[in-house]
Amino acid sequence: MRIWFLPKTSNNSSIKPYNASDDEKSLSKNLKKHIRQLELQISESTKNIFEAQLVGLRATLDRNSGLLHSVKKKWYKSAVETSTTWHTERLIALYQEKQSLQDQLDRLEGKFWIKRIRKWILYLLSGIVLIFMIWILFMGLITAIYLMPLWISIVVVYIFLHRKGWKRF
């Protein structure tokens, strides 16, 4: 009974309302930070691919000749190919991870479906433009075939007049 009538001491274990926006903000910050780190890794990997290709180009354009040079050239070529394939595979994996994290971030911020609809609209418009360009080319071909007798008659008249010497009245 005493518990009911005496004032309560501070209660640190009381129930507090859940605030989802704080968790979403911290998760959003973490995702953005991780995406920035991935972008730095992507730029570094791209730079490494470029440097490897540059080393391969220098080795290919080297003017030295001889047995040792050909062995060195083959070794450089294999090393450059190995390095380039590894960095390319890493770059693809980084892009896929970045896309996955970007999708998570977009879903968290509520932009996922907007971006997906924009992508669908872009694909649709690209398809429409492609079909329109093919239609224009097809119509040009049909027009050229349709006007073929006219072009042939003009060429025949031109040849006929130049063979006769084009005598004026």
C-alpha positions as CSV (number, residue, x, y, z in Angstrom):
1,M,0.0,0.0,0.0
2,R,2.8,2.3,0.7
3,I,3.8,2.3,-3.0
4,W,0.5,3.8,-4.0
5,F,0.6,6.8,-1.7
6,L,4.2,7.9,-1.6
7,P,5.7,10.0,-4.5
8,K,7.6,8.0,-7.1
9,T,11.3,8.3,-7.5
10,S,12.8,8.9,-10.9
11,N,12.0,6.1,-13.2
12,N,14.6,5.7,-15.9
13,S,13.0,2.6,-17.3
14,S,9.7,4.2,-18.3
15,I,8.3,3.6,-21.7
16,K,9.3,6.2,-24.3
17,P,7.6,6.7,-27.7
18,Y,9.6,5.3,-30.6
19,N,10.9,8.0,-33.0
20,A,11.5,6.3,-36.3
21,S,12.8,9.5,-37.9
22,D,16.0,9.4,-35.8
23,D,16.8,5.9,-36.9
24,E,16.1,6.7,-40.5
25,K,18.3,9.8,-40.4
26,S,21.2,7.9,-38.9
27,L,20.8,5.1,-41.3
28,S,20.5,7.6,-44.2
29,K,23.7,9.3,-43.0
30,N,25.5,6.0,-42.8
31,L,24.3,5.0,-46.3
32,K,25.4,8.4,-47.8
33,K,28.8,8.1,-46.1
34,H,29.3,4.5,-47.5
35,I,28.2,5.6,-50.9
36,R,30.7,8.5,-50.9
37,Q,33.4,6.0,-49.9
38,L,32.4,3.7,-52.7
39,E,32.6,6.6,-55.1
40,L,36.1,7.3,-54.0
41,Q,37.0,3.7,-54.4
42,I,35.4,3.7,-57.9
43,S,37.5,6.8,-58.9
44,E,40.6,5.2,-57.5
45,S,40.0,1.9,-59.4
46,T,39.3,3.8,-62.6
47,K,42.5,5.7,-62.2
48,N,44.4,2.4,-61.6
49,I,42.9,0.9,-64.8
50,F,44.0,3.9,-66.7
51,E,47.5,3.7,-65.2
52,A,47.8,0.0,-66.1
53,Q,46.7,0.7,-69.6
54,L,49.3,3.5,-69.8
55,V,52.1,1.1,-68.6
56,G,51.0,-1.4,-71.2
57,L,51.0,1.3,-73.9
58,R,54.5,2.4,-72.9
59,A,55.8,-1.2,-73.0
60,T,54.3,-1.7,-76.4
61,L,55.7,1.5,-77.9
62,D,59.2,0.9,-76.4
63,R,61.8,0.9,-79.3
64,N,64.4,-1.4,-77.7
65,S,64.9,-4.6,-79.5
66,G,66.4,-7.9,-78.5
67,L,65.7,-11.2,-76.7
68,L,65.5,-9.6,-73.3
69,H,63.2,-6.9,-74.6
70,S,60.7,-9.4,-76.1
71,V,60.6,-11.3,-72.8
72,K,60.1,-8.1,-70.9
73,K,57.3,-7.0,-73.3
74,K,55.5,-10.3,-72.8
75,W,55.8,-10.1,-69.1
76,Y,54.5,-6.5,-69.0
77,K,51.6,-7.5,-71.3
78,S,50.5,-10.4,-69.1
79,A,50.9,-8.2,-65.9
80,V,48.9,-5.4,-67.5
81,E,46.1,-7.8,-68.6
82,T,46.0,-9.4,-65.1
83,S,45.9,-6.0,-63.4
84,T,43.3,-4.6,-65.8
85,T,41.0,-7.6,-65.5
86,W,41.2,-7.5,-61.7
87,H,40.6,-3.8,-61.5
88,T,37.7,-4.1,-64.0
89,E,36.1,-6.8,-61.9
90,R,36.5,-4.8,-58.8
91,L,35.0,-1.7,-60.5
92,I,32.0,-3.7,-61.6
93,A,31.5,-5.0,-58.1
94,L,31.8,-1.5,-56.6
95,Y,29.3,-0.2,-59.1
96,Q,26.8,-3.0,-58.2
97,E,27.3,-2.3,-54.5
98,K,26.9,1.4,-55.0
99,Q,23.7,0.8,-56.9
100,S,22.4,-1.5,-54.2
101,L,23.1,1.0,-51.5
102,Q,21.6,3.8,-53.6
103,D,18.4,1.8,-54.0
104,Q,18.3,1.3,-50.2
105,L,18.8,5.0,-49.7
106,D,16.1,5.8,-52.2
107,R,13.7,3.4,-50.5
108,L,14.5,4.9,-47.2
109,E,13.9,8.5,-48.4
110,G,10.9,7.6,-50.5
111,K,12.5,8.3,-53.9
112,F,12.8,4.7,-55.2
113,W,9.6,4.6,-57.2
114,I,10.0,8.1,-58.6
115,K,13.4,7.2,-60.0
116,R,12.2,3.8,-61.3
117,I,9.3,5.5,-63.1
118,R,11.7,8.1,-64.6
119,K,13.9,5.3,-65.8
120,W,10.9,3.5,-67.4
121,I,9.8,6.8,-69.1
122,L,13.3,7.3,-70.4
123,Y,13.4,3.8,-71.8
124,L,10.0,4.3,-73.4
125,L,11.0,7.6,-74.9
126,S,14.2,6.1,-76.2
127,G,12.3,3.3,-77.8
128,I,9.8,5.7,-79.4
129,V,12.7,7.8,-80.8
130,L,14.4,4.7,-82.1
131,I,11.2,3.4,-83.8
132,F,10.6,6.9,-85.2
133,M,14.1,7.0,-86.7
134,I,13.7,3.5,-88.2
135,W,10.4,4.6,-89.6
136,I,11.9,7.7,-91.2
137,L,14.7,5.5,-92.8
138,F,12.1,3.0,-94.0
139,M,10.0,5.8,-95.5
140,G,13.0,7.2,-97.2
141,L,13.8,3.8,-98.7
142,I,10.2,3.3,-99.9
143,T,10.3,6.8,-101.4
144,A,13.5,6.1,-103.2
145,I,12.0,2.9,-104.6
146,Y,8.9,4.7,-105.6
147,L,10.8,7.4,-107.4
148,M,13.2,4.9,-109.1
149,P,11.3,5.1,-112.5
150,L,11.6,8.9,-112.5
151,W,15.3,8.8,-111.7
152,I,15.9,6.2,-114.4
153,S,14.0,8.2,-117.0
154,I,16.0,11.3,-116.1
155,V,19.3,9.4,-116.4
156,V,18.2,7.9,-119.7
157,V,17.2,11.3,-121.1
158,Y,20.5,12.8,-119.9
159,I,22.5,10.0,-121.6
160,F,20.4,10.2,-124.8
161,L,20.9,14.0,-125.0
162,H,24.7,13.8,-124.5
163,R,25.1,11.1,-127.1
164,K,23.3,13.0,-129.7
165,G,25.5,16.0,-129.0
166,W,22.6,18.3,-127.7
167,K,21.9,20.1,-130.9
168,R,20.2,23.4,-130.4
169,F,17.5,24.7,-132.7
